[in-house]
């Protein structure tokens, strides 16, 4: 009986040893896969390996950072040390994101799947030549008591430092939409959009009050709105009026911005236009003015 117990014990130990020897390589491989997966997704693992600074004749410079994952970024800095543009690429040189900054903290954002071709495929593009005429904008928003009520409800709980007309009526974005989160070369970029705030009218027309800023875009005809492309398509015709001089322009959307970053003055912004348009609207290329926009949305999103 004693011998039988000892034999069974030896058999059990041998079985355990064999199973252990069989499982070790499997577990080892699994561990490598998990480790590689964590390393791939761990942003802290991506570090700058090399930096180049390329000066230009006008005093600006481009700082180029090369990352451990093979990607790189280019940061354009003006002669005063202010960042004008940030562009990030993957290891194959493909664009990941481009952000253009205006002089009032605004961010105009370009993504690969926000190209004209991509938006056309998604049905979020309107050919400017096919745009119908805008209906006449209303003289003003609704009754004064309702304006004051809206103003009270929409007042953010932070102090403002870069708004054009403090004390005026604004359609303030108090709860920006987290539209996209992009992970680019170890950085997290949050992109916020604006709800279709303002007074709503027949045929999906929207009248919105806020600030209009300017930026040096990729062309002389850049027009950025902070709405999702699903709500206001590329090519949408928009009338913008400067309420400080009553000058107005009819333009076409072709950019996204300013990014509606929560708890910043950017939630007062309703539009960003290129320098030449701002000069037509206000007499100055680089400016921040109080005004309103009148446009036809694809859909309301509240």
Secondary structure, DSSP 8 states (H G I E B T S, - for coil): -HHHHHHHHHHHHHHHHHHHHHHHHHHHHHHHHHHHHHHHH-GGG--EEEEEEEE-TTS-EEEEEEETTS-EEEEEE-TTS-EEEEEEE-TTS-EEEEEEE-TTS-EEEE-GGGSHHHHHHTT-B--GGG--------SS-S-HHHHHHHHHHT--SS--SS-SSTTS-----SS-EEEEEEEETTEEEEEEEB---SEEEGGGEEEEEEEEEEE--SSTT-EEE-B-TTTS-BT-EEEEEETTTTEEEEEE--EE-S---TTSGGGGEEEEEEHHHHHHHHS-SS-EEEEEEEEE-SS---
